[in-house]
Amino acid sequence: MQLHAYEVSKKAAGYILELKERIGTDSAGIAMCLGLQAEGKVELKAILDPD
């Protein structure tokens, strides 16, 4: 996942949109941010047989 933050500023020629910051993470980072305790890797058997 990538997040981009932009800034709009007024210059002599008009308004300009500039990239302010760019950050990113993977599925493990997203799970950590959400506080998930689940394993991201699920076996096909667990999906087909929920018991």
PDB file with SEQRES, HELIX, SHEET and CRYST1 records, atoms N, CA, C and O in Angstrom:
SEQRES   1 A   51  MET GLN LEU HIS ALA TYR GLU VAL SER LYS LYS ALA ALA          
SEQRES   2 A   51  GLY TYR ILE LEU GLU LEU LYS GLU ARG ILE GLY THR ASP          
SEQRES   3 A   51  SER ALA GLY ILE ALA MET CYS LEU GLY LEU GLN ALA GLU          
SEQRES   4 A   51  GLY LYS VAL GLU LEU LYS ALA ILE LEU ASP PRO ASP              
HELIX    1 AA1 SER A   27  LEU A   34  1                                   8    
HELIX    2 AA2 LEU A   44  LEU A   48  1                                   5    
SHEET    1 AA1 2 GLN A   2  LYS A  11  0                                        
SHEET    2 AA1 2 GLY A  14  GLY A  24 -1                                        
CRYST1    1.000    1.000    1.000  90.00  90.00  90.00 P 1           1          
ATOM      1  N   MET A   1       0.847  -1.162   0.000  1.00  0.00           N  
ATOM      2  CA  MET A   1       0.000   0.000   0.000  1.00  0.00           C  
ATOM      3  C   MET A   1       0.894   1.227   0.000  1.00  0.00           C  
ATOM      4  O   MET A   1       1.871   1.302   0.745  1.00  0.00           O  
ATOM      5  N   GLN A   2       0.557   2.159  -0.820  1.00  0.00           N  
ATOM      6  CA  GLN A   2       1.287   3.419  -0.898  1.00  0.00           C  
ATOM      7  C   GLN A   2       0.347   4.567  -0.568  1.00  0.00           C  
ATOM      8  O   GLN A   2      -0.785   4.604  -1.050  1.00  0.00           O  
ATOM      9  N   LEU A   3       0.805   5.498   0.246  1.00  0.00           N  
ATOM     10  CA  LEU A   3       0.052   6.707   0.567  1.00  0.00           C  
ATOM     11  C   LEU A   3       0.866   7.912   0.130  1.00  0.00           C  
ATOM     12  O   LEU A   3       2.056   8.011   0.429  1.00  0.00           O  
ATOM     13  N   HIS A   4       0.226   8.818  -0.571  1.00  0.00           N  
ATOM     14  CA  HIS A   4       0.895  10.030  -1.027  1.00  0.00           C  
ATOM     15  C   HIS A   4       0.168  11.233  -0.448  1.00  0.00           C  
ATOM     16  O   HIS A   4      -1.061  11.298  -0.494  1.00  0.00           O  
ATOM     17  N   ALA A   5       0.911  12.174   0.091  1.00  0.00           N  
ATOM     18  CA  ALA A   5       0.351  13.418   0.619  1.00  0.00           C  
ATOM     19  C   ALA A   5       0.823  14.561  -0.268  1.00  0.00           C  
ATOM     20  O   ALA A   5       2.010  14.672  -0.576  1.00  0.00           O  
ATOM     21  N   TYR A   6      -0.113  15.405  -0.674  1.00  0.00           N  
ATOM     22  CA  TYR A   6       0.204  16.523  -1.552  1.00  0.00           C  
ATOM     23  C   TYR A   6      -0.081  17.844  -0.850  1.00  0.00           C  
ATOM     24  O   TYR A   6      -0.867  17.914   0.095  1.00  0.00           O  
ATOM     25  N   GLU A   7       0.576  18.878  -1.336  1.00  0.00           N  
ATOM     26  CA  GLU A   7       0.399  20.220  -0.791  1.00  0.00           C  
ATOM     27  C   GLU A   7       0.046  21.161  -1.940  1.00  0.00           C  
ATOM     28  O   GLU A   7       0.685  21.140  -2.992  1.00  0.00           O  
ATOM     29  N   VAL A   8      -0.976  21.986  -1.727  1.00  0.00           N  
ATOM     30  CA  VAL A   8      -1.339  23.020  -2.703  1.00  0.00           C  
ATOM     31  C   VAL A   8      -0.813  24.341  -2.176  1.00  0.00           C  
ATOM     32  O   VAL A   8      -1.115  24.737  -1.050  1.00  0.00           O  
ATOM     33  N   SER A   9      -0.029  25.017  -2.992  1.00  0.00           N  
ATOM     34  CA  SER A   9       0.494  26.315  -2.570  1.00  0.00           C  
ATOM     35  C   SER A   9       0.294  27.332  -3.688  1.00  0.00           C  
ATOM     36  O   SER A   9       0.212  26.981  -4.865  1.00  0.00           O  
ATOM     37  N   LYS A  10       0.219  28.586  -3.296  1.00  0.00           N  
ATOM     38  CA  LYS A  10       0.020  29.664  -4.258  1.00  0.00           C  
ATOM     39  C   LYS A  10       1.373  30.281  -4.612  1.00  0.00           C  
ATOM     40  O   LYS A  10       2.097  30.764  -3.741  1.00  0.00           O  
ATOM     41  N   LYS A  11       1.691  30.257  -5.868  1.00  0.00           N  
ATOM     42  CA  LYS A  11       2.927  30.856  -6.377  1.00  0.00           C  
ATOM     43  C   LYS A  11       2.569  32.064  -7.237  1.00  0.00           C  
ATOM     44  O   LYS A  11       1.391  32.342  -7.464  1.00  0.00           O  
ATOM     45  N   ALA A  12       3.568  32.768  -7.708  1.00  0.00           N  
ATOM     46  CA  ALA A  12       3.333  33.942  -8.558  1.00  0.00           C  
ATOM     47  C   ALA A  12       2.566  33.569  -9.826  1.00  0.00           C  
ATOM     48  O   ALA A  12       1.736  34.347 -10.297  1.00  0.00           O  
ATOM     49  N   ALA A  13       2.834  32.396 -10.379  1.00  0.00           N  
ATOM     50  CA  ALA A  13       2.188  31.958 -11.614  1.00  0.00           C  
ATOM     51  C   ALA A  13       0.823  31.317 -11.368  1.00  0.00           C  
ATOM     52  O   ALA A  13       0.120  30.999 -12.327  1.00  0.00           O  
ATOM     53  N   GLY A  14       0.427  31.118 -10.098  1.00  0.00           N  
ATOM     54  CA  GLY A  14      -0.854  30.494  -9.772  1.00  0.00           C  
ATOM     55  C   GLY A  14      -0.666  29.420  -8.712  1.00  0.00           C  
ATOM     56  O   GLY A  14       0.331  29.403  -7.989  1.00  0.00           O  
ATOM     57  N   TYR A  15      -1.624  28.541  -8.634  1.00  0.00           N  
ATOM     58  CA  TYR A  15      -1.562  27.458  -7.651  1.00  0.00           C  
ATOM     59  C   TYR A  15      -0.769  26.285  -8.211  1.00  0.00           C  
ATOM     60  O   TYR A  15      -0.808  26.004  -9.409  1.00  0.00           O  
ATOM     61  N   ILE A  16      -0.052  25.607  -7.324  1.00  0.00           N  
ATOM     62  CA  ILE A  16       0.751  24.454  -7.741  1.00  0.00           C  
ATOM     63  C   ILE A  16       0.536  23.309  -6.744  1.00  0.00           C  
ATOM     64  O   ILE A  16       0.468  23.523  -5.534  1.00  0.00           O  
ATOM     65  N   LEU A  17       0.433  22.116  -7.270  1.00  0.00           N  
ATOM     66  CA  LEU A  17       0.263  20.905  -6.468  1.00  0.00           C  
ATOM     67  C   LEU A  17       1.607  20.193  -6.425  1.00  0.00           C  
ATOM     68  O   LEU A  17       2.165  19.851  -7.468  1.00  0.00           O  
ATOM     69  N   GLU A  18       2.127  19.970  -5.222  1.00  0.00           N  
ATOM     70  CA  GLU A  18       3.432  19.324  -5.057  1.00  0.00           C  
ATOM     71  C   GLU A  18       3.327  18.129  -4.129  1.00  0.00           C  
ATOM     72  O   GLU A  18       2.583  18.153  -3.149  1.00  0.00           O  
ATOM     73  N   LEU A  19       4.083  17.077  -4.447  1.00  0.00           N  
ATOM     74  CA  LEU A  19       4.162  15.915  -3.573  1.00  0.00           C  
ATOM     75  C   LEU A  19       4.883  16.321  -2.295  1.00  0.00           C  
ATOM     76  O   LEU A  19       6.016  16.799  -2.337  1.00  0.00           O  
ATOM     77  N   LYS A  20       4.220  16.129  -1.157  1.00  0.00           N  
ATOM     78  CA  LYS A  20       4.801  16.518   0.129  1.00  0.00           C  
ATOM     79  C   LYS A  20       5.502  15.333   0.798  1.00  0.00           C  
ATOM     80  O   LYS A  20       6.612  15.466   1.312  1.00  0.00           O  
ATOM     81  N   GLU A  21       4.830  14.158   0.783  1.00  0.00           N  
ATOM     82  CA  GLU A  21       5.408  12.984   1.441  1.00  0.00           C  
ATOM     83  C   GLU A  21       4.846  11.727   0.804  1.00  0.00           C  
ATOM     84  O   GLU A  21       3.699  11.699   0.359  1.00  0.00           O  
ATOM     85  N   ARG A  22       5.671  10.686   0.766  1.00  0.00           N  
ATOM     86  CA  ARG A  22       5.262   9.395   0.221  1.00  0.00           C  
ATOM     87  C   ARG A  22       5.705   8.315   1.206  1.00  0.00           C  
ATOM     88  O   ARG A  22       6.883   8.219   1.550  1.00  0.00           O  
ATOM     89  N   ILE A  23       4.741   7.501   1.656  1.00  0.00           N  
ATOM     90  CA  ILE A  23       5.056   6.403   2.558  1.00  0.00           C  
ATOM     91  C   ILE A  23       4.369   5.138   2.061  1.00  0.00           C  
ATOM     92  O   ILE A  23       3.390   5.208   1.319  1.00  0.00           O  
ATOM     93  N   GLY A  24       4.878   3.995   2.467  1.00  0.00           N  
ATOM     94  CA  GLY A  24       4.285   2.741   2.039  1.00  0.00           C  
ATOM     95  C   GLY A  24       4.562   1.628   3.033  1.00  0.00           C  
ATOM     96  O   GLY A  24       5.434   1.739   3.895  1.00  0.00           O  
ATOM     97  N   THR A  25       3.800   0.555   2.893  1.00  0.00           N  
ATOM     98  CA  THR A  25       3.965  -0.606   3.746  1.00  0.00           C  
ATOM     99  C   THR A  25       3.476  -1.842   3.009  1.00  0.00           C  
ATOM    100  O   THR A  25       2.912  -1.746   1.919  1.00  0.00           O  
ATOM    101  N   ASP A  26       3.695  -2.991   3.609  1.00  0.00           N  
ATOM    102  CA  ASP A  26       3.220  -4.256   3.046  1.00  0.00           C  
ATOM    103  C   ASP A  26       2.075  -4.786   3.901  1.00  0.00           C  
ATOM    104  O   ASP A  26       1.625  -4.101   4.820  1.00  0.00           O  
ATOM    105  N   SER A  27       1.599  -5.991   3.615  1.00  0.00           N  
ATOM    106  CA  SER A  27       0.462  -6.545   4.351  1.00  0.00           C  
ATOM    107  C   SER A  27       0.777  -6.726   5.839  1.00  0.00           C  
ATOM    108  O   SER A  27      -0.111  -6.566   6.676  1.00  0.00           O  
ATOM    109  N   ALA A  28       2.004  -7.051   6.175  1.00  0.00           N  
ATOM    110  CA  ALA A  28       2.381  -7.189   7.588  1.00  0.00           C  
ATOM    111  C   ALA A  28       2.292  -5.841   8.308  1.00  0.00           C  
ATOM    112  O   ALA A  28       1.854  -5.780   9.457  1.00  0.00           O  
ATOM    113  N   GLY A  29       2.697  -4.781   7.651  1.00  0.00           N  
ATOM    114  CA  GLY A  29       2.613  -3.446   8.230  1.00  0.00           C  
ATOM    115  C   GLY A  29       1.177  -2.992   8.424  1.00  0.00           C  
ATOM    116  O   GLY A  29       0.855  -2.347   9.422  1.00  0.00           O  
ATOM    117  N   ILE A  30       0.305  -3.327   7.466  1.00  0.00           N  
ATOM    118  CA  ILE A  30      -1.109  -2.988   7.590  1.00  0.00           C  
ATOM    119  C   ILE A  30      -1.727  -3.753   8.756  1.00  0.00           C  
ATOM    120  O   ILE A  30      -2.477  -3.183   9.547  1.00  0.00           O  
ATOM    121  N   ALA A  31      -1.414  -5.042   8.862  1.00  0.00           N  
ATOM    122  CA  ALA A  31      -1.935  -5.854   9.963  1.00  0.00           C  
ATOM    123  C   ALA A  31      -1.476  -5.284  11.308  1.00  0.00           C  
ATOM    124  O   ALA A  31      -2.257  -5.248  12.260  1.00  0.00           O  
ATOM    125  N   MET A  32      -0.235  -4.843  11.395  1.00  0.00           N  
ATOM    126  CA  MET A  32       0.287  -4.273  12.639  1.00  0.00           C  
ATOM    127  C   MET A  32      -0.470  -2.984  12.985  1.00  0.00           C  
ATOM    128  O   MET A  32      -0.827  -2.761  14.142  1.00  0.00           O  
ATOM    129  N   CYS A  33      -0.708  -2.148  11.987  1.00  0.00           N  
ATOM    130  CA  CYS A  33      -1.439  -0.896  12.227  1.00  0.00           C  
ATOM    131  C   CYS A  33      -2.867  -1.155  12.685  1.00  0.00           C  
ATOM    132  O   CYS A  33      -3.401  -0.414  13.511  1.00  0.00           O  
ATOM    133  N   LEU A  34      -3.482  -2.201  12.153  1.00  0.00           N  
ATOM    134  CA  LEU A  34      -4.864  -2.532  12.513  1.00  0.00           C  
ATOM    135  C   LEU A  34      -4.948  -3.359  13.793  1.00  0.00           C  
ATOM    136  O   LEU A  34      -6.039  -3.580  14.319  1.00  0.00           O  
ATOM    137  N   GLY A  35      -3.804  -3.815  14.295  1.00  0.00           N  
ATOM    138  CA  GLY A  35      -3.789  -4.607  15.513  1.00  0.00           C  
ATOM    139  C   GLY A  35      -4.288  -6.019  15.308  1.00  0.00           C  
ATOM    140  O   GLY A  35      -4.821  -6.626  16.237  1.00  0.00           O  
ATOM    141  N   LEU A  36      -4.129  -6.552  14.119  1.00  0.00           N  
ATOM    142  CA  LEU A  36      -4.621  -7.896  13.824  1.00  0.00           C  
ATOM    143  C   LEU A  36      -3.678  -8.946  14.379  1.00  0.00           C  
ATOM    144  O   LEU A  36      -2.457  -8.790  14.332  1.00  0.00           O  
ATOM    145  N   GLN A  37      -4.251 -10.007  14.901  1.00  0.00           N  
ATOM    146  CA  GLN A  37      -3.479 -11.112  15.436  1.00  0.00           C  
ATOM    147  C   GLN A  37      -3.527 -12.326  14.514  1.00  0.00           C  
ATOM    148  O   GLN A  37      -2.930 -13.357  14.826  1.00  0.00           O  
ATOM    149  N   ALA A  38      -4.212 -12.225  13.406  1.00  0.00           N  
ATOM    150  CA  ALA A  38      -4.417 -13.363  12.504  1.00  0.00           C  
ATOM    151  C   ALA A  38      -3.213 -13.561  11.594  1.00  0.00           C  
ATOM    152  O   ALA A  38      -2.455 -12.629  11.322  1.00  0.00           O  
ATOM    153  N   GLU A  39      -3.058 -14.770  11.141  1.00  0.00           N  
ATOM    154  CA  GLU A  39      -2.021 -15.126  10.182  1.00  0.00           C  
ATOM    155  C   GLU A  39      -2.501 -14.740   8.788  1.00  0.00           C  
ATOM    156  O   GLU A  39      -3.637 -15.044   8.422  1.00  0.00           O  
ATOM    157  N   GLY A  40      -1.670 -14.086   8.018  1.00  0.00           N  
ATOM    158  CA  GLY A  40      -2.041 -13.664   6.675  1.00  0.00           C  
ATOM    159  C   GLY A  40      -2.053 -14.792   5.664  1.00  0.00           C  
ATOM    160  O   GLY A  40      -2.725 -14.693   4.637  1.00  0.00           O  
ATOM    161  N   LYS A  41      -1.331 -15.850   5.933  1.00  0.00           N  
ATOM    162  CA  LYS A  41      -1.236 -16.968   5.012  1.00  0.00           C  
ATOM    163  C   LYS A  41      -2.250 -18.031   5.437  1.00  0.00           C  
ATOM    164  O   LYS A  41      -2.116 -18.635   6.501  1.00  0.00           O  
ATOM    165  N   VAL A  42      -3.248 -18.251   4.610  1.00  0.00           N  
ATOM    166  CA  VAL A  42      -4.323 -19.189   4.938  1.00  0.00           C  
ATOM    167  C   VAL A  42      -4.237 -20.376   3.982  1.00  0.00           C  
ATOM    168  O   VAL A  42      -4.117 -20.205   2.769  1.00  0.00           O  
ATOM    169  N   GLU A  43      -4.300 -21.564   4.538  1.00  0.00           N  
ATOM    170  CA  GLU A  43      -4.259 -22.781   3.725  1.00  0.00           C  
ATOM    171  C   GLU A  43      -5.612 -22.989   3.043  1.00  0.00           C  
ATOM    172  O   GLU A  43      -6.652 -22.627   3.592  1.00  0.00           O  
ATOM    173  N   LEU A  44      -5.590 -23.571   1.848  1.00  0.00           N  
ATOM    174  CA  LEU A  44      -6.813 -23.834   1.094  1.00  0.00           C  
ATOM    175  C   LEU A  44      -7.774 -24.711   1.898  1.00  0.00           C  
ATOM    176  O   LEU A  44      -8.986 -24.510   1.838  1.00  0.00           O  
ATOM    177  N   LYS A  45      -7.250 -25.674   2.645  1.00  0.00           N  
ATOM    178  CA  LYS A  45      -8.083 -26.566   3.447  1.00  0.00           C  
ATOM    179  C   LYS A  45      -8.897 -25.775   4.473  1.00  0.00           C  
ATOM    180  O   LYS A  45     -10.061 -26.099   4.710  1.00  0.00           O  
ATOM    181  N   ALA A  46      -8.319 -24.765   5.075  1.00  0.00           N  
ATOM    182  CA  ALA A  46      -9.030 -23.946   6.063  1.00  0.00           C  
ATOM    183  C   ALA A  46     -10.159 -23.152   5.433  1.00  0.00           C  
ATOM    184  O   ALA A  46     -11.170 -22.886   6.084  1.00  0.00           O  
ATOM    185  N   ILE A  47      -9.998 -22.773   4.182  1.00  0.00           N  
ATOM    186  CA  ILE A  47     -11.048 -22.030   3.470  1.00  0.00           C  
ATOM    187  C   ILE A  47     -12.192 -22.961   3.093  1.00  0.00           C  
ATOM    188  O   ILE A  47     -13.361 -22.605   3.241  1.00  0.00           O  
ATOM    189  N   LEU A  48     -11.857 -24.155   2.606  1.00  0.00           N  
ATOM    190  CA  LEU A  48     -12.873 -25.106   2.141  1.00  0.00           C  
ATOM    191  C   LEU A  48     -13.569 -25.810   3.289  1.00  0.00           C  
ATOM    192  O   LEU A  48     -14.730 -26.193   3.146  1.00  0.00           O  
ATOM    193  N   ASP A  49     -12.910 -25.995   4.419  1.00  0.00           N  
ATOM    194  CA  ASP A  49     -13.460 -26.724   5.564  1.00  0.00           C  
ATOM    195  C   ASP A  49     -13.386 -25.820   6.797  1.00  0.00           C  
ATOM    196  O   ASP A  49     -12.409 -25.887   7.543  1.00  0.00           O  
ATOM    197  N   PRO A  50     -14.402 -24.972   7.029  1.00  0.00           N  
ATOM    198  CA  PRO A  50     -14.323 -23.996   8.124  1.00  0.00           C  
ATOM    199  C   PRO A  50     -14.404 -24.601   9.524  1.00  0.00           C  
ATOM    200  O   PRO A  50     -14.208 -23.871  10.496  1.00  0.00           O  
ATOM    201  N   ASP A  51     -14.682 -25.893   9.677  1.00  0.00           N  
ATOM    202  CA  ASP A  51     -14.784 -26.509  11.020  1.00  0.00           C  
ATOM    203  C   ASP A  51     -13.456 -26.811  11.606  1.00  0.00           C  
ATOM    204  O   ASP A  51     -13.376 -27.327  12.720  1.00  0.00           O  
TER     205      ASP A  51                                                      
END                                                                             
